[in-house]
Amino acid sequence: MEVISYNRFVLVFCLVFVVVTSCKKIEEINQDPEIKPLQHGFKTSAAIGYCASLASTFFKGEVLPGNVIISSKKKTTDSETGIILVTINDAYPLPFNSSVGQITIAGIWSEDGGIITALFSDINILEEKYEFRGIHTIPVIEKEDGNILTLFAEEDIVVGEGSDTLLNLNLSIAQIYLELERLEAEKPGDAFAAVQQNVWFITIDQNSTMSEIYDDEYTVHGGGQIVEVTSNTSGILYHAMIDTKFVYSTCNMNPVSGVGFIQNLKVGDILDLGHIFLNFHERCDGKAYVEVATGKYLASNHRNVNLNFY
């Protein structure tokens, strides 16, 4: 009888172990998509595109929106400098952001384009803990088709301390052209390559209405990390956006086309713990469709997930 009881105990223990282990594995592959890095990349791209569009309108001498005040504007033989103050509130929101505050944009311009820098006051693009302050010098040009092109890299983003020198622009023409050469780099067309580059290209079509900034059409190519984000399994999360388009006046909840990508890589390794391809759509519902999901996100396949850009 003792032998039978012992065997029963072992059998029950094994069954419990199998059930618990199986449940843990199922839980691991049923995790919701961790889209925090995609939120960071998209919202930062929208904010920087907004600043680039305003700066271009300003230096072209066109009519500015009602929330913009010209602080200074000076012209020399070969360049022009200026500073504008941008009020952000309910009437004039920053696309895909609910903050109320002010943006100070400084720029230096030549006939081929210019360089801008921006200081954000009481406006946090990222989560509060990252203390987003603004952007260092980034290039802006007008392309042959009339569209505006700008880009930023991870190192151009200012978080925490160091914002006191953001508006001190003192660049020579040679330095301006050196910055503009950054725009000659090739846009990433592959999501797996983009996640490692930490560069985002933004093309802006102002739709021939320069003072109506909310009908601008933005297209983003790029990816990587704005700030480091760790997954709930201790992997490092990266994102990419390929041909991601948005028009704030058309939809203030989500991009209207293009692809979003999230990848979870094991710390200190290249092991892919899971990745997700998202298709953006024209339905303004704040969601995106998971076309492909692997690894720990497998259960997200063919689901609509919330983007939570606000």
C-alpha positions, -999 to 999 in steps of 0.1 A, spaced: 0 0 0 29 24 8 44 17 -26 11 24 -43 7 57 -23 42 67 -32 36 60 -69 4 80 -68 23 109 -52 49 109 -79 23 107 -106 3 136 -92 35 157 -88 45 150 -124 11 160 -136 11 193 -116 46 200 -129 36 195 -165 5 216 -161 24 245 -144 52 244 -169 27 242 -198 7 271 -184 39 291 -181 49 285 -217 13 294 -229 15 326 -208 48 335 -224 34 332 -260 2 349 -251 17 382 -240 3 414 -255 25 433 -279 50 456 -261 48 486 -284 64 513 -261 94 519 -284 71 523 -314 51 549 -295 83 567 -287 95 567 -323 62 577 -338 54 605 -314 90 619 -317 88 618 -355 55 636 -354 68 663 -331 100 669 -351 81 669 -384 58 695 -369 88 717 -360 105 713 -394 73 723 -412 69 754 -391 105 764 -396 103 760 -433 72 781 -435 89 808 -413 121 810 -433 102 811 -466 84 842 -453 50 826 -455 20 832 -432 24 814 -399 -3 797 -379 -20 817 -351 -1 800 -323 33 811 -336 51 844 -327 83 855 -343 109 863 -316 138 873 -339 149 872 -375 182 884 -390 197 881 -424 233 882 -435 249 879 -469 248 841 -471 224 830 -444 194 839 -422 188 832 -386 156 833 -366 137 821 -335 99 814 -333 78 807 -302 51 781 -306 22 779 -281 7 744 -277 -28 741 -263 -62 726 -270 -68 750 -300 -33 743 -314 -23 708 -303 10 691 -309 1 661 -331 -4 629 -311 4 646 -278 -19 660 -251 6 683 -234 1 721 -231 32 742 -232 56 760 -256 82 751 -282 110 774 -290 125 767 -325 157 783 -336 172 780 -371 198 791 -395 190 790 -432 208 792 -465 194 789 -500 197 751 -500 181 745 -467 188 749 -430 194 736 -396 170 738 -367 170 731 -330 141 731 -306 135 734 -269 102 719 -254 88 735 -223 62 716 -203 58 692 -232 70 656 -227 70 635 -259 81 604 -240 71 592 -205 77 616 -176 107 596 -163 127 603 -195 124 641 -191 123 649 -229 138 684 -234 142 689 -271 163 683 -302 199 692 -311 207 705 -346 189 686 -374 189 693 -411 159 704 -432 157 708 -469 131 714 -496 132 687 -523 127 692 -560 91 680 -557 84 708 -531 82 684 -502 103 689 -470 128 664 -458 144 661 -424 159 634 -402 170 629 -367 192 603 -349 191 589 -314 219 613 -303 199 643 -315 173 638 -288 179 656 -255 166 640 -223 174 651 -188 200 678 -184 218 697 -211 190 718 -226 204 751 -217 226 753 -248 200 741 -273 192 775 -288 228 787 -292 232 783 -330 265 796 -343 272 776 -375 292 785 -405 280 778 -441 304 749 -442 289 735 -410 254 739 -424 263 720 -456 279 693 -435 247 688 -415 226 688 -448 248 660 -461 232 637 -435 200 638 -457 219 622 -486 219 588 -467 196 562 -481 163 556 -463 159 522 -448 135 500 -467 138 469 -445 124 467 -410 151 443 -397 179 467 -409 161 498 -397 159 487 -361 197 488 -358 202 522 -374 187 546 -349 179 571 -377 145 584 -387 137 602 -421 106 623 -422 91 636 -455 65 664 -453 40 673 -480 25 706 -469 -3 703 -495 2 739 -507 -13 752 -475 18 762 -455 -1 780 -427 -25 750 -423 0 727 -406 -25 700 -395 -32 690 -431 4 682 -437 11 646 -448 41 630 -431 59 599 -442 84 582 -418 112 556 -426 135 545 -398 138 528 -365 159 518 -335 155 533 -300 148 568 -288 156 556 -253 163 521 -241 132 501 -233 133 466 -216 106 440 -222 90 421 -193 113 392 -201 144 414 -199 149 416 -236 157 449 -253 129 463 -275 135 480 -309 111 494 -334 109 504 -371 85 523 -393 85 518 -431 66 541 -453 44 551 -423 21 579 -433 -1 601 -412 -22 633 -416 -34 647 -383 -65 665 -397 -76 632 -413 -69 610 -383 -55 620 -349 -54 584 -336 -31 564 -358 -11 564 -390 -32 558 -421 -8 534 -440 26 518 -438 42 492 -416 53 492 -379 77 467 -365 87 457 -330 116 433 -322 126 419 -288 163 409 -286 179 391 -257 202 413 -237 239 409 -248 229 386 -277 212 386 -311 186 360 -301 152 371 -313 127 365 -285 98 376 -307 88 402 -333 57 418 -347 47 433 -381 19 458 -378 -1 471 -408 -16 506 -403 -50 514 -419 -72 543 -428 -98 535 -401 -93 561 -374 -97 538 -344 -63 541 -327 -54 505 -337 -32 486 -360 -35 451 -375 -9 424 -365 1 408 -398 28 386 -384 39 378 -348 65 353 -337 80 340 -304 65 354 -272 40 374 -292 26 345 -313 -9 348 -299 -11 384 -313 -13 371 -349 -41 386 -369 -54 408 -341 -61 445 -340 -40 460 -311 -43 494 -294 -15 519 -303 -21 542 -273 -4 572 -289 -20 595 -264 
